[in-house]
Each structure stands twice: as structure tokens, then as C-alpha cells.
């Protein structure tokens, strides 16, 4: 299933003040970057979490499935947000105290920048991670991000959306246990902090390698949590979020957008989410 294209509904234009100027945005036609939880066995997989699952509620003589004779449909779902589809996480991913992501995701539209980058072989790029990369690792590097970053921006982005190349549609159903994904180099994570990015959207399952001895160095750099610390009070960037497992279709051009992070009102350090990217126009 391809992500929704902008321009399919009747436009609803709004003019917003942003970055010291104004822009027009079509609120009816965002690009949907989410890989949904379809519970059909075709969702992407990462780590060794069980597949997301949905089954009809059975209670006494009631079955919550109309096609099996029930009066209505009523399902119980099971999922692991970090591993089964698009999700947004807070620094609570790393802290011993509970820190729900819904506490920090802004309700407003966020000035955002979309960049496409080609990950490079870790042994050849001059950048590294902790632990050190191994043969076969692919890194989303600082150099690649700097090369793709526009030299002139009409507003400062608070959010960055990263599309890795190549970008086949099969990413939406990939089993990343068999096909390891690229991840951020430590200098790349440092660049995001330097440039004031507070909300990061990635089309890979994690900012860090799946097996990294529990260091999560890119996460820690982005959230401002020193190595070895797990206290919420030690966070330097508690307002930040990371969205992973997104998919940015090829027809969505690099450039400036507004980003809305949508998610259910549930407790948790990570929640299934629906990042919506709104194209902007200068009047």
C-alpha cells in the first residue's frame, strides 16, 4: 500500500505566520508518512518482538466478529510500538522514571525539513559510532546530511525528516532482522543537536544499531542524556522526540514542510504514530 498523496481532496488553504514571514498550507492534503499497523502479517519487523496481532473479543456467548455471527466487531489488539510500525518515542525510552511521549509531542504544526541521503559503508566514510561499526554497517552520516541541507532556508526547522536511499516500497514490509538497517553516526546525531532539531523522523527502525551493547549513543546524544545516566533529571533535551519506521514516498520532494505528529492518547515512552507532512507555499 502506498502512502497517501497530497492533492487528492478539495484544498483547504490557510495562511500562517512562520519564520518572520507567512506561508500558505493546504490543510486537507498532507503526505501521510506512517507505516500502519495492519495486523495482517505483512507489517515490518525489527528485533525479535512478536508480530502485532488483532483478534475478536470472546466473552461468554459473545464473539466480536460479525462474519462469525457476532452482532458487532470488537477486537483486542497486541503490539510492540518500537518494533512493529511507525512510532514516536520520548526520552522516556532511556529513563528509569516513566516519561510518556504524549507529554512532549507538540500539538502545533512544526516547521520541518525533508532531506534524502544515501547511507555509506561505515569503514569508508570517516565517521563512526559507539560501539565501533562492524563490516556491513551502513551509516547515515553528518557529511551526507550537511551535503543535502539547503544553503538557504526561509525558516529554521524544528523537525527533520530523513529519507534514506534507495527507497523501495518494500521498506514498508521489510523484516529488518534479516536485512539490517542504516543508523546514525555519532557526528550525525551531534549535527542535529547543533542545528536545533528537536523532532526527528527516520525511515529506519532505530537511530541506533539493533545490537549495540545497550549504549544507544545516537539516542543519548539527541536527547541529551549522558552515558551511564538513566535519571530523567539528567536530560538536557527532554522536549525532543524521535519517530522511527516512517516511509517517505519518492513523489514527496525534499524541502520545507510543516509536520504534525499524531498519536493515540495512551501512556508509554513510545506510541504508534502518524506523521503528516504538509507542503507549504510562500504567498
HUPEZI-V652190 format. One line per field, one symbol per residue. psi: psi as a letter, one per 30 degrees, with the letter a starting at -180 (. if undefined). burial: I if it has 9 or more other ideal C-beta (glycine too) atoms within 8 Angstrom, else O. A space follows every 50 residues. Layout:
psi = ???
burial = ???
This chain:
psi = kllkklgflkkjkkkkkkhgallkkjffilkjgkjljfhgfgllklahkl kkkklkkkjbgkkhjefgflflkjlklkljefffaklkllfffflekkjk ffffkkflkkklkkkkljllkefffflalklkllkfkkkjleeeeeefkk fkkflkkfkkkkkkklhlffefgkjfefiklllkleeeeeeeeeggkfjk kkglflflkejgggeheeeeeefhjlkfkgkeffkfiffllkklglkjlf fjklaklkkkjkllilklfkkklikkjkklkk.
burial = OOIOIIOOOOOOOOOIOIOOIIIIIIIOIIIIIIIOIOOOOOIIIIIOIO OIIOOIIOOOOIIIIOOOOIOOOOIOIOIOIIIIIIIIIIIIIIIOOOII IIOIIOOOIIIIIIIIIOIIOIOOIOIIIOOOIOOOIIIIIIIIIOOIIO OOOOIOIIIIIIIIOOIOOOIIOIOIIOOOIOIIIIIIIIIIIOOOIIII IIIIIIIIIIOIOOIIIIIIIIIIIOOOOOOIOIIOIIOIIIIIIIIIIO OIOOOIIIIIIOIOOOOIIIIIIIIIIIIIOOO
